[in-house]
Amino acid sequence: MKISLPSSISAFIDAENEIWAPFIKSAWENGKVTQTGWGNAIILSPTGDEVKYSTISYDIYPSLKEALNPTWAEDIEIPDMTKIGEAEGNNRRASAVYQIVQFLMAD
């Protein structure tokens, strides 16, 4: 998971959805990465001046091993990330890795 405090939340989410989402989806569909999912979200709670992040993006991998050391094809071409970087601004960014132990879902 990557948490950020972008200069503009909507511009950052829009840029990720426009640039990163189609790229990473195509990459996993074509076997270029072992990643199997991606998403982004706006952090609604907690709130306040002490909260240093407002967005999160997350990558899904088939195993903890792949999450810690993801496999990317050597010939993969990363898109121009300038628009995402500009929307994020010079604000802080942090990463965390979580292992899902159990997930339940209603039928």
C-alpha positions in Angstrom: 0.0 0.0 0.0 1.2 3.5 -0.8 -0.3 6.4 1.2 0.1 9.9 0.0 -0.9 13.5 0.7 -1.3 14.9 -2.8 -1.6 18.6 -3.5 -4.9 17.9 -5.2 -6.7 14.7 -4.2 -9.0 14.6 -7.3 -6.2 15.4 -9.7 -4.0 12.7 -8.2 -6.8 10.0 -8.3 -7.8 11.0 -11.8 -4.2 10.8 -13.0 -3.7 7.4 -11.4 -6.9 6.2 -13.0 -6.0 7.6 -16.4 -2.4 6.5 -16.6 -1.5 3.8 -14.1 -4.8 1.8 -14.0 -4.9 0.8 -17.7 -1.1 0.3 -17.8 -1.0 -2.1 -14.8 -4.2 -4.0 -15.9 -2.7 -4.6 -19.4 0.6 -5.6 -17.8 -1.0 -8.4 -15.6 -3.3 -9.5 -18.4 -0.3 -9.9 -20.7 1.8 -11.7 -18.1 4.3 -8.8 -17.8 3.9 -8.7 -14.0 2.9 -11.1 -11.2 0.7 -8.4 -9.7 -3.0 -9.5 -9.9 -4.8 -6.4 -8.8 -4.6 -2.6 -8.1 -6.9 0.0 -6.7 -6.9 3.5 -5.2 -9.0 5.3 -2.6 -9.5 8.5 -0.8 -9.0 8.2 3.0 -12.2 9.4 4.6 -11.3 8.7 8.2 -9.4 9.5 10.4 -9.4 13.2 9.7 -7.8 16.3 11.2 -4.6 18.4 11.0 -2.5 15.6 12.4 -3.4 13.1 9.7 -0.6 13.2 7.1 -2.2 11.2 4.3 -5.4 11.5 2.2 -5.1 8.8 -0.5 -4.1 5.2 -0.7 -3.2 3.0 -3.6 -2.8 -0.7 -3.2 -1.3 -3.6 -5.2 -2.5 -7.2 -5.0 -0.1 -10.1 -5.4 -0.6 -13.8 -5.4 1.8 -14.4 -2.5 3.7 -12.5 0.2 7.0 -13.5 -1.6 5.8 -11.6 -4.8 4.6 -8.6 -2.8 8.1 -8.3 -1.2 9.9 -8.9 -4.5 7.6 -8.5 -7.4 8.4 -9.9 -10.8 8.3 -7.5 -13.8 9.2 -8.5 -17.4 12.4 -7.0 -18.6 10.7 -5.5 -21.7 7.9 -3.7 -19.8 7.5 -0.1 -20.7 6.5 2.2 -17.9 4.2 5.0 -19.0 5.1 8.7 -18.5 4.3 9.3 -14.8 4.8 13.1 -15.0 1.1 13.9 -14.6 0.8 11.6 -11.5 3.9 13.2 -10.0 2.7 16.7 -10.6 -0.7 15.9 -9.0 1.0 14.3 -6.0 3.2 17.3 -5.5 6.2 17.4 -3.2 4.2 16.0 -0.3 5.0 12.9 1.7 4.5 9.4 0.6 4.9 6.1 2.6 4.5 2.4 1.9 3.4 -0.6 3.9 3.0 -4.3 3.1 0.1 -6.2 4.6 -0.5 -10.0 4.4 -4.2 -10.9 4.2 -4.8 -13.7 6.6 -8.5 -14.2 6.1 -11.1 -12.5 3.9 -14.8 -13.3 4.1 -17.5 -12.2 1.7 -21.3 -12.5 1.6 -22.7 -14.6 -1.2 
